[in-house]
Amino acid sequence: MKTKILLLTVCIITITSCDSSSDSISPTVVPNTFNHLYIETQNTGSFACNEWAFHENFGTSPTGLKRDDTLLPATFGTSLRMTQSSAYSKVDIQGAKRYVVSSGDRVLVYDASSANTPAPLEFPIAHINAMEFINNRFFMVVNYELKEYDVMTMTPINTFNPIQLLPTARSSNMTSKGDFLYVIASHNFYKIDTSGSGALVANYPKQLSPLNRDGLEYVNNPNPASPCHDAFYLVREGAASKELVTIDEATGNETVITDLTYTFTSNGSRISAVLDYTTEYYYVYSLNSHVLNESTVTAIDLTPNSGVVAPVSIETIPGYYFGVQLKD
């Protein structure tokens, strides 16, 4: 499978802005301070994305292929682009850090520590909405129910009480802050305490406007004056608009940071987003169209010297890239 060095590699890219004014974006050094993990696949025309190439990009080094797997059945349909999700453990679990990724109908668990990555563990689990690690604990929303799972066997851990989310509209990815999990499901912002046996925090969920939301990421710059101090970012998408917003944890109120409407095209597909909390860049990986074999990577500097947050670089890459996770 052919691959290409991604935008997150330190590089200088000259592009043309996709905003309504068509102003050019100046050549910009896009820094990446972490390795990152992702899956590359190819859309053969019927979205038969069954060949998965697991990559680790080493910052300033070329993209590294860790392994290539052909999965069955041969055609996933459109569930992959609508429901893909991923998570990465920053601590060892049974001797290795684990990268977990879902196509919506199955879960694959990779050894992310080994130089010679063995075949992933594969589990047939349908209707997966979101997943996240908190230390060595793995949580997953399946059919709008949050449970803790043993990541090596995918069996539920019964000491954690399941949390039912509203099932009427799509779910975002999950993110975490300390012992708390955060997810948006059916236009409601949830905060879940995972300590003890688990519980929905009082006065949650917070009801939001009826728009789709993805790319929920938490960052905490210790400087209280920083825009990235104790902040949650996400991409909010309507029928004719896309915006990068922050969401207030206590109230659920959203503040628009920048307009992304003409920056990338998701066509209803779920984006992958990562936030490099050292450089404070927010990256969006999006599938341009379910009939095209290309993706867009958009880099946004959340703390620019100018004070004006906007995309600083955009790159179109062949293939479908998803499940992006920073690896520190």
C-alpha positions as semicolon CSV with decimal commas, in nm:
position;residue;x (nm);y (nm);z (nm)
1;M;0,000;0,000;0,000
2;K;0,146;0,338;-0,098
3;T;0,172;0,603;0,171
4;K;0,286;0,959;0,207
5;I;0,451;1,162;0,481
6;L;0,167;1,339;0,660
7;L;0,126;1,701;0,753
8;L;0,222;1,635;1,112
9;T;0,582;1,580;1,001
10;V;0,785;1,895;1,052
11;C;0,767;2,057;0,710
12;I;0,713;2,381;0,524
13;I;0,402;2,381;0,310
14;T;0,280;2,653;0,075
15;I;-0,090;2,631;0,008
16;T;-0,391;2,837;-0,088
17;S;-0,652;2,912;0,173
18;C;-0,997;2,765;0,123
19;D;-1,177;3,054;0,292
20;S;-1,420;3,278;0,110
21;S;-1,159;3,548;0,045
22;S;-0,912;3,304;-0,116
23;D;-0,620;3,474;0,061
24;S;-0,306;3,263;0,055
25;I;-0,171;3,106;0,371
26;S;0,195;3,192;0,412
27;P;0,457;2,914;0,415
28;T;0,441;2,782;0,770
29;V;0,649;2,546;0,978
30;V;0,400;2,299;1,122
31;P;0,567;2,154;1,431
32;N;0,498;1,810;1,567
33;T;0,654;1,720;1,898
34;F;0,507;1,371;1,930
35;N;0,504;1,053;1,734
36;H;0,156;0,981;1,607
37;L;-0,034;0,666;1,516
38;Y;-0,294;0,626;1,244
39;I;-0,453;0,383;1,001
40;E;-0,424;0,430;0,625
41;T;-0,664;0,255;0,390
42;Q;-0,780;0,297;0,032
43;N;-1,127;0,362;-0,106
44;T;-1,156;0,144;-0,414
45;G;-1,479;0,309;-0,523
46;S;-1,729;0,108;-0,321
47;F;-1,556;0,198;0,005
48;A;-1,403;-0,147;0,031
49;C;-1,151;-0,030;0,289
50;N;-1,044;-0,370;0,415
51;E;-0,665;-0,331;0,386
52;W;-0,541;-0,146;0,693
53;A;-0,185;-0,015;0,716
54;F;-0,087;0,076;1,073
55;H;0,165;0,361;1,078
56;E;0,372;0,545;1,333
57;N;0,515;0,879;1,226
58;F;0,833;0,971;1,412
59;G;0,807;1,350;1,401
60;T;1,099;1,449;1,178
61;S;1,146;1,103;1,024
62;P;0,955;0,953;0,729
63;T;0,632;0,773;0,795
64;G;0,695;0,427;0,940
65;L;0,478;0,132;0,841
66;K;0,431;-0,092;1,144
67;R;0,224;-0,359;0,972
68;D;-0,031;-0,418;0,694
69;D;-0,343;-0,635;0,740
70;T;-0,620;-0,746;0,506
71;L;-0,944;-0,779;0,699
72;L;-1,257;-0,976;0,621
73;P;-1,516;-0,931;0,487
74;A;-1,374;-0,749;0,187
75;T;-1,623;-0,460;0,201
76;F;-1,708;-0,260;0,509
77;G;-1,962;-0,035;0,339
78;T;-1,996;0,316;0,477
79;S;-1,993;0,227;0,848
80;L;-1,619;0,297;0,869
81;R;-1,639;0,659;0,759
82;M;-1,940;0,727;0,983
83;T;-1,833;0,552;1,304
84;Q;-1,453;0,505;1,317
85;S;-1,298;0,574;1,658
86;S;-0,968;0,513;1,833
87;A;-0,779;0,536;2,163
88;Y;-0,421;0,501;2,287
89;S;-0,290;0,392;2,628
90;K;-0,003;0,602;2,761
91;V;0,091;0,333;3,011
92;D;0,179;-0,031;2,950
93;I;-0,098;-0,289;2,956
94;Q;0,036;-0,643;2,974
95;G;0,382;-0,529;2,873
96;A;0,300;-0,284;2,592
97;K;0,118;0,036;2,511
98;R;-0,204;-0,039;2,325
99;Y;-0,354;0,136;2,023
100;V;-0,722;0,052;1,974
101;V;-0,922;0,138;1,663
102;S;-1,273;0,054;1,549
103;S;-1,442;0,038;1,211
104;G;-1,785;0,044;1,370
105;D;-1,834;-0,331;1,335
106;R;-1,513;-0,456;1,500
107;V;-1,232;-0,352;1,732
108;L;-0,862;-0,405;1,662
109;V;-0,609;-0,388;1,946
110;Y;-0,247;-0,325;1,838
111;D;0,079;-0,353;2,030
112;A;0,208;0,004;1,985
113;S;0,540;-0,057;2,163
114;S;0,697;-0,331;1,953
115;A;0,931;-0,257;1,663
116;N;0,800;-0,575;1,498
117;T;0,431;-0,527;1,560
118;P;0,244;-0,857;1,589
119;A;-0,097;-0,909;1,431
120;P;-0,367;-0,716;1,615
121;L;-0,630;-0,877;1,831
122;E;-0,964;-0,853;1,651
123;F;-1,305;-0,853;1,818
124;P;-1,643;-0,845;1,636
125;I;-1,828;-0,570;1,826
126;A;-2,089;-0,366;1,641
127;H;-2,235;-0,018;1,703
128;I;-1,927;0,131;1,869
129;N;-1,971;0,504;1,930
130;A;-1,654;0,613;2,114
131;M;-1,358;0,490;2,322
132;E;-1,095;0,628;2,559
133;F;-0,821;0,520;2,800
134;I;-0,776;0,661;3,148
135;N;-0,434;0,532;3,253
136;N;-0,462;0,153;3,211
137;R;-0,843;0,149;3,213
138;F;-1,032;0,123;2,884
139;F;-1,381;0,265;2,832
140;M;-1,605;0,225;2,532
141;V;-1,951;0,347;2,432
142;V;-2,132;0,065;2,251
143;N;-2,483;0,132;2,124
144;Y;-2,490;0,446;2,345
145;E;-2,399;0,262;2,664
146;L;-2,070;0,343;2,837
147;K;-1,888;0,051;3,002
148;E;-1,538;-0,030;3,118
149;Y;-1,375;-0,317;2,927
150;D;-1,073;-0,543;2,959
151;V;-0,885;-0,419;2,652
152;M;-0,717;-0,756;2,589
153;T;-1,039;-0,959;2,590
154;M;-1,310;-0,693;2,533
155;T;-1,518;-0,833;2,817
156;P;-1,705;-0,576;3,031
157;I;-1,573;-0,513;3,382
158;N;-1,871;-0,541;3,613
159;T;-1,730;-0,324;3,893
160;F;-1,809;-0,018;3,678
161;N;-2,176;0,075;3,652
162;P;-2,288;0,118;3,288
163;I;-2,393;0,472;3,193
164;Q;-2,675;0,504;2,940
165;L;-2,648;0,794;2,693
166;L;-2,931;0,935;2,486
167;P;-2,950;0,731;2,162
168;T;-3,138;0,968;1,932
169;A;-2,847;1,122;1,734
170;R;-2,479;1,067;1,665
171;S;-2,202;1,056;1,925
172;S;-1,872;1,240;1,932
173;N;-1,543;1,085;2,034
174;M;-1,451;1,077;2,404
175;T;-1,182;1,269;2,588
176;S;-1,067;1,270;2,949
177;K;-0,950;1,498;3,228
178;G;-0,820;1,326;3,538
179;D;-1,075;1,063;3,639
180;F;-1,350;1,218;3,428
181;L;-1,471;1,117;3,082
182;Y;-1,643;1,359;2,845
183;V;-1,855;1,276;2,542
184;I;-2,129;1,441;2,338
185;A;-2,418;1,215;2,244
186;S;-2,747;1,315;2,086
187;H;-2,663;1,685;2,132
188;N;-2,594;1,643;2,505
189;F;-2,260;1,705;2,679
190;Y;-2,183;1,432;2,934
191;K;-1,934;1,429;3,222
192;I;-1,877;1,091;3,387
193;D;-1,681;1,022;3,706
194;T;-1,492;0,695;3,654
195;S;-1,359;0,671;4,011
196;G;-1,518;0,406;4,228
197;S;-1,801;0,230;4,049
198;G;-1,865;0,517;3,809
199;A;-2,145;0,772;3,791
200;L;-2,285;1,053;3,580
201;V;-2,182;1,382;3,744
202;A;-2,467;1,582;3,898
203;N;-2,631;1,843;3,671
204;Y;-2,515;1,663;3,357
205;P;-2,572;1,622;3,069
206;K;-2,584;1,979;2,933
207;Q;-2,818;2,015;2,637
208;L;-2,660;2,163;2,321
209;S;-2,795;2,289;1,992
210;P;-2,892;2,019;1,734
211;L;-2,564;2,018;1,538
212;N;-2,305;1,742;1,487
213;R;-1,989;1,759;1,697
214;D;-1,660;1,568;1,663
215;G;-1,297;1,611;1,758
216;L;-1,357;1,673;2,130
217;E;-1,013;1,734;2,283
218;Y;-0,894;1,861;2,623
219;V;-0,581;2,070;2,681
220;N;-0,446;2,241;2,992
221;N;-0,177;2,504;2,961
222;P;-0,078;2,595;3,322
223;N;-0,089;2,967;3,237
224;P;-0,439;3,089;3,335
225;A;-0,419;3,359;3,068
226;S;-0,367;3,107;2,787
227;P;-0,657;3,018;2,554
228;C;-0,547;2,658;2,613
229;H;-0,581;2,674;2,991
230;D;-0,824;2,403;3,110
231;A;-1,004;2,411;2,773
232;F;-1,215;2,178;2,560
233;Y;-1,207;2,218;2,180
234;L;-1,426;2,054;1,917
235;V;-1,554;2,092;1,561
236;R;-1,922;2,180;1,534
237;E;-2,086;2,113;1,200
238;G;-2,424;2,212;1,057
239;A;-2,577;2,167;0,714
240;A;-2,384;2,463;0,571
241;S;-2,120;2,548;0,832
242;K;-1,822;2,413;1,025
243;E;-1,668;2,588;1,323
244;L;-1,391;2,526;1,573
245;V;-1,543;2,602;1,913
246;T;-1,461;2,577;2,280
247;I;-1,715;2,434;2,521
248;D;-1,746;2,550;2,881
249;E;-1,726;2,246;3,107
250;A;-1,957;2,388;3,375
251;T;-2,234;2,527;3,155
252;G;-2,203;2,362;2,812
253;N;-2,190;2,707;2,651
254;E;-1,993;2,715;2,326
255;T;-1,771;2,993;2,189
256;V;-1,674;3,005;1,822
257;I;-1,297;3,028;1,776
258;T;-1,272;3,021;1,397
259;D;-1,483;2,943;1,091
260;L;-1,383;2,620;0,911
261;T;-1,670;2,613;0,661
262;Y;-1,452;2,646;0,351
263;T;-1,146;2,472;0,494
264;F;-1,233;2,104;0,450
265;T;-1,524;1,890;0,334
266;S;-1,639;1,606;0,555
267;N;-1,965;1,515;0,374
268;G;-2,106;1,384;0,700
269;S;-1,806;1,159;0,764
270;R;-1,656;1,149;1,110
271;I;-1,331;1,342;1,146
272;S;-1,022;1,239;1,342
273;A;-0,871;1,516;1,552
274;V;-0,565;1,543;1,776
275;L;-0,434;1,828;1,991
276;D;-0,060;1,855;2,041
277;Y;-0,056;2,008;2,389
278;T;0,310;2,115;2,363
279;T;0,282;2,322;2,045
280;E;-0,094;2,382;2,102
281;Y;-0,181;2,291;1,744
282;Y;-0,516;2,126;1,672
283;Y;-0,519;1,890;1,372
284;V;-0,823;1,772;1,176
285;Y;-0,810;1,463;0,952
286;S;-1,116;1,450;0,726
287;L;-1,234;1,234;0,438
288;N;-1,301;1,463;0,142
289;S;-1,582;1,249;0,005
290;H;-1,702;0,892;0,032
291;V;-1,657;0,860;-0,345
292;L;-1,304;1,004;-0,354
293;N;-0,987;0,837;-0,237
294;E;-0,838;1,137;-0,060
295;S;-0,830;1,304;0,279
296;T;-0,748;1,651;0,406
297;V;-0,526;1,736;0,702
298;T;-0,585;2,081;0,852
299;A;-0,351;2,234;1,112
300;I;-0,478;2,513;1,339
301;D;-0,252;2,711;1,573
302;L;-0,461;2,773;1,887
303;T;-0,218;3,029;2,032
304;P;-0,085;3,232;1,734
305;N;0,126;3,541;1,791
306;S;-0,133;3,747;1,605
307;G;-0,406;3,636;1,842
308;V;-0,624;3,538;1,543
309;V;-0,691;3,163;1,535
310;A;-0,714;3,025;1,181
311;P;-0,590;2,727;0,978
312;V;-0,220;2,772;0,908
313;S;-0,182;2,485;0,664
314;I;-0,398;2,243;0,472
315;E;-0,282;1,938;0,280
316;T;-0,468;1,693;0,060
317;I;-0,334;1,338;0,082
318;P;-0,428;1,024;-0,115
319;G;-0,619;0,754;0,069
320;Y;-0,827;0,756;0,384
321;Y;-0,649;0,832;0,712
322;F;-0,828;0,786;1,042
323;G;-0,783;0,679;1,403
324;V;-0,514;0,941;1,461
325;Q;-0,364;0,938;1,810
326;L;-0,065;1,124;1,955
327;K;0,194;0,887;2,100
328;D;0,411;1,030;2,376
